[in-house]
Amino acid sequence: MNHHTIPAELELKPLEPGVCSNGEWAAQGEELLSTDPTTSKELARVVGATPEDTLRVIQGAQSAFESWKKLPAPRRGEYVRLIGEELRRYKKPLGKLVSLECGKILSEGEGEVQEMIDIADFAVGLSRTIGGATLPSERPEHRMFEQWHPLGPVGVITAFNFPVAVWSWNALVAAICGDTVIWKPSEKTPLSAVAVQKICNKVLEPEGFSGVFNLCAGGRETGEQIAVDERLPLISATGSCRMGREVGTAVAARMGRSLLELGGNNAVIVLDDADLDLALRAVLFGSLGTAGQRCTTTRRVLAQKNVFGELSRKLADAYGSAVVGDPLDPQTLVGPLIDEEAVGTFLRAVATARDSGAEILSGGKAGEGPGSFVEPTLIRAERGTEIVQEETFAPILYLIEVDGLDEAISIQNSVSQGLSSAIFTDSLRSAERFLCATGSDCGIANVNIGTSGAEIGGAFGGEKETGGGREAGSDSWKAYMRRQTCTINYGTELPLAQGVRFDID
């Protein structure tokens, strides 16, 4: 029996409409092929949106916003809680579908659904705590304060490598803020999005709020149409730096807001006093998790001279023994890349590194037979190697020897992205220097843990070409609301601020 089949519990058909507006499923565009990257076989097809379909979805989300925003935030949180409960029920089948469609190992697929559940729990608590500050007024008998209002329909554009979790970071928080959501998933993983939309509909349709979450699957044109529509005050987009520039430019041209989560070229610094076993485990997950297809993937290791040789040998041994294969097999650590195009990108990067004089310590080849498999690849490179400056979405790790912390920080910060970073050291002084203003320039900086696997309680995002956006925890909810400063005069006089006098006889 072929275990690479869509879980029956999700009730997905071989041909699914990929457009859902106010609970109504209808699409008339081109079909999007959902392919299993492990077998290269078709899982299902999803009918994408036409421009008219996209327009209908935007109009529906705008209409639904008018009623949803009037609901008290704790009531909105209760509906998000119910969605979280449904996600708990469907954790295993939905996690398997994620693994089937994007190729990550099963524990990561289920972990992605758990991340959605965690965000739902976080959002429920947030629905009773969001609020503004009371501020001291310089004028007597005046009260000044801030309050936050729902922003409007929000567009969420997601990438293939986290086909459902990143949607939840945005959508569930936006929902408790009073916003409605239009989801444009990656055209490479549309089936997972359809499954999640059905779960949301199951909760909200009986309550009359089916238009809160809406789905608009499609290709590049669909994303472009969503980005330029003035009725969407915020576009949250996850993807490549190239895509982010295009989305950011389109949204800025109409004076909208964009929340961008883009590429990463993340480094781990390993100093002489580091716990090498701890560093080794962190680098292995950081570089090989999701087959190197995370924005937080460890792509560079900057190791001090006295530990470079030993760490290189241990990494080479581990890379050579890492099990590559079926992501549904519990023994597998590295599944396939998303498609053959990604395999081609991997092979070109390895060839470029080799041509530049870098040394291939392990791997470097594509797999044989069906599926988009490649070997985990370890490369010794020099600081100036050009390919090291680029983010290759694949399990390629570059090892660079450094003299000390100053050189390591300089190399780490020399790339154009600024998402995640880490240092392994037992020196409090070195750790604090790494975390200070002249240390890591990334949005995430870790000590003695790796670059990948952020918790949802902290704000997630990065600087420079990573886009500057923040999602998930902390005060990221503010991105989905509009701030209003209010002043109440409860006296009988009208004093002006800054001591200005404007007396009229």
C-alpha positions in Angstrom: 0.0 0.0 0.0 1.3 3.4 -1.0 1.7 5.5 2.2 2.3 8.6 0.1 -1.4 9.4 -0.2 -3.4 12.4 1.0 -4.8 11.6 4.5 -8.4 10.6 4.2 -9.4 12.6 7.3 -8.8 15.9 5.4 -11.5 15.0 2.8 -9.5 16.5 -0.1 -10.4 15.7 -3.7 -8.1 15.2 -6.6 -9.3 18.5 -8.0 -10.0 21.2 -5.5 -11.0 24.9 -6.1 -8.4 27.1 -4.6 -10.6 30.2 -4.1 -12.8 30.5 -1.0 -14.6 33.8 -0.3 -17.1 34.1 2.5 -17.2 30.3 2.7 -18.0 29.9 -1.0 -15.6 27.7 -3.0 -15.3 28.7 -6.7 -12.3 29.2 -9.0 -12.0 29.5 -12.8 -8.3 30.0 -13.3 -5.4 27.7 -14.3 -4.8 24.5 -12.4 -1.9 24.4 -9.9 -0.2 21.1 -9.6 0.5 19.8 -6.2 3.4 17.4 -6.5 5.0 15.0 -4.0 8.8 16.0 -4.2 9.7 12.6 -2.8 8.2 10.6 -5.7 7.7 13.4 -8.3 4.2 12.2 -8.6 1.0 14.3 -8.6 -0.9 14.5 -5.3 -3.8 16.6 -6.6 -4.7 19.7 -8.6 -6.0 23.0 -7.3 -7.9 25.4 -9.5 -6.3 28.9 -9.2 -7.8 32.3 -9.3 -8.6 34.5 -12.2 -8.4 38.3 -11.8 -12.1 38.3 -11.4 -11.9 35.6 -8.7 -9.3 37.7 -6.8 -11.4 40.8 -7.1 -14.4 38.9 -5.6 -12.3 37.6 -2.7 -11.0 41.1 -1.9 -14.6 42.5 -2.0 -15.8 39.7 0.2 -13.0 40.3 2.8 -13.8 44.0 2.8 -17.5 43.3 3.4 -16.8 40.8 6.2 -14.4 43.2 7.9 -17.3 45.6 8.6 -19.0 43.1 10.9 -15.9 41.3 12.3 -14.3 44.5 13.5 -17.4 45.3 15.7 -17.0 42.1 17.6 -15.3 42.5 21.0 -11.7 41.2 20.9 -12.3 38.5 23.5 -15.1 37.2 21.3 -12.8 37.1 18.3 -10.3 35.3 20.5 -12.9 32.6 21.3 -13.3 31.8 17.6 -9.5 31.6 17.2 -9.5 29.2 20.2 -11.9 27.0 18.5 -9.7 27.0 15.4 -6.8 25.9 17.6 -8.9 23.1 18.9 -9.6 21.9 15.4 -6.0 22.1 14.5 -5.2 19.8 17.5 -7.7 17.3 16.1 -6.1 17.4 12.7 -2.5 17.7 13.8 -1.4 14.3 12.5 -3.1 14.2 9.1 -2.4 17.9 8.4 1.2 17.4 9.4 1.5 14.5 7.1 0.0 16.5 4.2 2.6 19.3 4.9 5.4 16.6 4.7 3.9 15.1 1.5 3.6 18.4 -0.3 6.8 20.3 0.7 9.1 17.3 1.6 10.0 18.1 5.1 10.4 15.2 7.5 7.2 14.1 9.4 8.3 15.4 12.8 8.8 18.8 11.2 5.4 18.6 9.4 3.7 17.9 12.6 5.8 20.5 14.3 4.6 23.1 11.9 1.0 22.3 12.8 1.9 22.5 16.5 3.3 26.0 15.7 -0.2 26.9 14.4 -1.7 25.6 17.6 0.8 27.6 19.7 0.0 30.8 17.8 -3.7 30.2 18.3 -3.2 29.9 22.1 -1.0 33.0 22.0 -3.6 35.0 20.1 -6.4 33.9 22.4 -4.5 35.4 25.4 -3.6 38.5 23.3 -7.3 39.1 22.6 -7.7 40.1 26.3 -4.5 42.1 26.7 -4.0 44.3 23.6 -4.3 48.0 24.5 -2.6 51.3 24.5 -0.7 53.5 27.0 -2.0 56.3 29.2 0.3 59.3 28.7 0.9 62.3 30.9 -0.5 65.5 29.5 1.2 68.8 30.0 -2.1 70.6 30.1 -4.2 70.6 33.3 -7.4 68.7 33.4 -6.5 66.8 30.2 -6.2 63.0 29.8 -4.0 61.7 26.9 -4.0 58.0 25.9 -3.4 55.7 22.9 -5.8 53.2 21.6 -5.6 50.6 18.8 -8.2 49.9 16.1 -8.6 47.1 13.5 -6.7 47.9 10.3 -8.7 46.3 7.6 -8.5 43.3 5.2 -5.0 42.0 5.2 -3.2 40.2 2.4 -0.9 37.3 3.4 1.4 35.8 0.8 3.3 32.7 2.0 6.2 30.5 0.7 6.4 26.8 0.1 8.8 25.9 2.9 6.3 26.7 5.7 3.1 26.2 3.8 0.8 26.7 6.8 2.6 28.0 9.9 3.5 31.4 8.5 -0.1 32.0 7.5 -1.1 31.4 11.1 1.5 33.8 12.5 -0.2 36.5 10.5 -3.8 35.4 10.2 -4.6 34.3 13.7 -3.1 37.4 15.2 -4.7 39.7 12.6 -8.1 38.0 13.4 -8.0 38.9 17.1 -7.1 42.4 16.1 -10.3 42.6 14.1 -8.9 42.2 10.6 -10.1 39.8 7.9 -7.5 37.9 5.9 -6.9 37.0 2.2 -4.3 34.2 1.9 -2.3 33.7 -1.3 -0.3 30.5 -0.7 2.7 29.4 -2.7 1.7 27.8 -6.0 4.0 24.9 -5.1 2.0 24.0 -2.0 -1.6 24.9 -2.6 -3.2 21.8 -1.2 -2.1 22.4 2.4 -3.7 25.8 2.2 -7.0 24.3 1.0 -7.0 21.9 3.9 -6.4 24.7 6.5 -9.1 26.9 4.9 -11.6 24.0 5.2 -10.7 23.7 8.9 -11.3 27.4 9.4 -14.6 27.2 7.5 -15.7 24.3 9.7 -15.4 26.5 12.8 -16.6 29.9 11.5 -19.4 29.0 9.0 -21.9 28.0 11.7 -21.3 31.2 13.5 -21.8 33.4 10.4 -18.2 34.6 10.2 -16.9 32.5 7.2 -15.5 35.6 5.5 -12.8 36.2 8.2 -10.4 33.9 6.5 -10.3 33.7 2.7 -8.2 31.8 0.2 -6.9 33.0 -3.1 -4.6 30.4 -4.6 -2.8 31.4 -7.8 0.5 32.3 -9.5 2.5 35.5 -9.6 -0.3 37.5 -11.2 -2.6 36.8 -8.2 0.1 38.0 -5.8 0.6 41.2 -7.9 -3.1 41.9 -8.0 -3.3 41.6 -4.2 -0.3 43.8 -3.6 -1.6 46.7 -5.6 -5.2 46.8 -4.3 -5.7 49.9 -2.2 -8.4 48.2 -0.1 -5.8 46.1 1.6 -3.9 48.4 4.0 -1.3 45.7 4.9 0.4 43.1 2.8 2.5 40.5 4.7 4.8 38.6 2.3 7.2 35.8 2.9 9.6 34.7 0.2 12.8 35.7 -1.6 14.5 39.1 -1.4 13.6 39.6 -5.1 9.9 39.0 -4.4 10.0 41.3 -1.4 11.4 44.2 -3.4 8.6 43.8 -5.9 5.9 43.6 -3.2 7.4 46.3 -1.1 7.6 48.7 -4.1 4.1 48.0 -5.3 2.6 48.5 -1.8 4.6 51.6 -1.1 3.5 53.1 -4.4 -0.1 53.2 -3.0 1.1 54.3 0.5 0.2 51.0 2.0 2.0 49.0 4.6 4.1 45.9 4.0 5.4 43.3 6.4 8.3 41.5 4.7 10.0 38.3 5.8 12.6 37.5 3.2 15.9 35.7 2.8 18.6 34.8 5.3 22.3 34.0 5.1 22.7 32.9 8.7 26.0 32.2 10.5 27.1 30.3 13.6 30.2 31.6 15.3 32.1 28.8 17.2 34.9 30.1 19.4 37.8 28.1 21.0 36.0 27.9 24.3 32.8 26.5 22.9 31.1 23.2 23.8 31.8 21.5 20.5 29.2 18.7 21.0 26.5 21.4 21.6 27.6 23.4 18.6 27.7 20.3 16.4 24.1 19.3 17.2 22.9 22.9 16.7 24.7 23.3 13.3 23.4 19.9 12.1 19.7 20.8 12.7 20.2 24.4 11.6 21.8 23.4 8.3 19.9 20.2 7.5 16.4 20.8 8.8 13.8 21.1 6.1 16.7 20.1 3.7 18.2 23.6 4.1 15.0 25.3 2.9 14.4 27.6 5.9 15.0 31.3 5.9 16.8 30.6 9.3 18.9 27.8 7.9 22.5 27.8 9.1 24.5 28.5 5.9 27.9 29.6 7.3 30.0 28.3 10.2 32.7 30.8 11.3 35.0 28.7 13.6 38.1 29.9 15.4 41.4 28.3 14.5 41.9 26.0 17.5 38.6 24.2 17.0 38.2 24.5 13.2 39.9 21.2 12.3 38.0 19.1 14.9 34.7 20.7 14.1 35.2 20.2 10.4 35.9 16.5 10.8 32.9 16.0 13.0 30.6 17.8 10.7 32.0 15.9 7.7 31.3 12.6 9.4 27.8 13.7 10.5 27.0 14.9 7.0 28.2 11.7 5.4 26.0 9.6 7.8 22.8 11.8 7.7 19.9 9.7 6.3 18.5 11.2 3.1 15.2 9.8 1.9 11.5 9.4 2.4 10.4 12.2 4.8 7.7 9.9 6.2 10.3 7.4 7.3 11.2 8.0 11.0 14.9 7.3 10.3 15.1 10.1 7.7 16.7 13.4 8.7 16.9 15.0 5.2 14.0 14.9 2.8 13.9 16.1 -0.8 14.1 19.7 -2.1 10.8 21.1 -3.3 11.3 20.4 -7.0 13.8 19.8 -9.8 14.4 23.5 -10.3 15.7 23.7 -6.7 18.0 20.7 -7.5 19.4 22.6 -10.4 20.1 25.7 -8.2 21.9 23.4 -5.7 24.1 21.9 -8.4 25.0 25.3 -9.8 26.0 26.6 -6.4 28.2 23.6 -5.7 29.9 24.0 -9.1 30.4 27.7 -8.5 32.0 27.0 -5.2 34.3 24.4 -6.6 35.3 26.7 -9.5 36.2 29.4 -7.0 38.7 27.1 -5.3 36.5 26.0 -2.3 37.0 22.5 -1.1 34.0 20.0 -1.1 34.4 18.1 2.2 31.2 16.1 1.9 28.4 15.6 -0.6 27.9 17.8 -3.6 25.8 15.5 -5.8 22.1 15.1 -6.7 20.3 11.9 -6.0 19.4 9.3 -8.6 16.0 8.1 -9.5 12.6 9.8 -8.7 12.4 12.6 -6.2 14.2 15.9 -5.8 17.0 14.6 -3.5 20.5 16.0 -3.0 23.4 15.1 -0.8 24.0 17.3 2.3 27.0 19.3 1.3 29.9 20.7 3.4 32.3 23.1 1.8 35.4 24.8 3.1 35.6 28.3 1.8 37.5 31.5 2.3 36.0 34.8 3.5 36.0 36.4 0.1 34.3 33.4 -1.8 31.5 35.1 -3.7 29.0 32.3 -3.6 29.1 32.4 0.2 27.5 35.8 0.0 24.4 34.3 -1.6 21.5 32.3 0.0 21.1 28.9 -1.7 17.9 27.3 -0.6 19.5 23.8 -0.1 21.6 21.8 2.4 24.9 23.5 1.7 27.1 24.7 4.6 30.2 26.8 4.2 33.0 26.5 6.8 35.3 29.5 7.2 38.2 29.7 9.6 38.6 32.9 11.7 41.2 34.4 14.0 38.7 35.5 16.7 35.4 37.1 17.6 36.0 40.5 15.9 36.8 38.9 12.5 33.8 36.5 13.0 31.3 39.3 13.6 32.7 41.2 10.7 32.2 38.2 8.3 28.8 37.4 9.7 27.6 41.0 9.2 29.1 41.3 5.7 26.2 39.7 3.9 23.1 41.6 2.7 20.6 39.7 4.8 20.2 40.0 8.5 17.8 37.4 9.9 19.3 34.9 12.4 22.7 34.5 14.0 24.3 32.5 16.8 27.5 32.2 18.8 28.8 29.2 20.8 31.1 30.2 23.6 31.5 29.8 27.4 32.8 33.3 27.7 30.2 35.8 29.2 32.3 38.6 27.7 32.2 37.2 24.2 28.5 36.5 24.4 27.7 40.0 25.5 29.9 41.5 22.8 28.1 39.4 20.3 24.7 40.7 21.6 25.7 44.4 21.9 25.1 47.2 19.4 28.4 46.5 17.6 27.8 42.8 17.5 25.3 40.8 15.4 23.3 43.0 13.1 20.5 40.4 12.8 16.9 40.4 14.0 17.6 37.2 15.9 20.8 36.6 18.0 21.3 33.5 20.0 23.9 32.2 22.5 24.7 28.5 22.6 21.6 27.6 20.5 21.4 27.5 16.7 19.9 29.8 14.2 16.8 27.8 13.4 13.7 26.9 15.4 12.5 30.2 16.9 9.8 30.1 19.5 6.5 31.9 18.7 6.6 34.1 21.9 9.3 36.3 20.5 9.0 38.6 17.5 10.3 36.9 14.4 12.1 38.8 11.6 15.3 40.4 10.4 17.0 43.5 9.1 18.6 44.7 5.8 17.4 42.6 2.8 15.5 40.3 5.1 12.8 43.0 5.1 12.6 44.4 8.6 9.2 42.9 9.4 8.2 41.2 12.6 5.6 38.5 13.0 4.3 36.1 15.7 5.0 37.1 19.3 5.9 40.1 21.5 4.2 43.2 20.2 4.0 42.1 16.6 0.2 42.5 16.8 0.7 46.3 16.3 1.5 45.7 12.6 -2.2 44.6 12.1 -3.8 47.6 13.8 -3.9 51.4 13.5 -2.8 53.6 16.4 -4.9 56.5 17.6 -3.7 59.2 20.0 -6.6 60.6 22.0 -6.8 63.7 24.3 -9.8 64.5 26.5 -10.3 67.9 28.1 -12.5 67.5 31.2 -12.0 71.1 32.4 -13.5 74.4 31.4 -10.3 76.0 30.0 -8.6 75.5 26.7 -4.9 75.7 27.3 -2.7 75.0 24.2 0.3 72.8 24.2 3.8 74.2 24.3 2.5 77.3 26.0 1.1 78.8 22.8 -1.3 81.7 23.3 -4.0 82.5 20.8 -6.4 84.9 22.6 -9.3 86.4 20.8 -11.1 89.3 22.4 
